């Protein structure tokens, strides 16, 4: 079995940082906004090449289907949306896809809670909301900086509980 510490050395040799979660290895580096995306992508390719060279030397094969390259930027993003720990990230970090997904999931759960309204007090409905929706909204930190227009549908969904 290979040592993740050795893989980290290959990433750090390219001036990147790594994040490891279970068997997922992610590398990142902050660039100045004035650096062109072509330069950023060349740097990413260099890091990937170094990591693959380390992998060949240590008999480690990376799953090409799980590899992706992105430049996260509000002004000049590059790459397709990607999933990380169950959260969908767009490269501009607007997070509208994630907010839409959360809204859809919360809407039907809240509807189910509100169907029990005649059997529960207001306090019990809030307790059900806390028990059923708040743990489910583990993605909330990912949408913390989403714009107000992206969050408006989610806000309207949650206001239905207050109106009940």
Beta strands, then each sheet from edge to edge (+ up, - down):
strand 1: 17-21
strand 2: 24-28
strand 3: 82-84
strand 4: 87-89
sheet 1: 1+ 2-
sheet 2: 3+ 4-
end
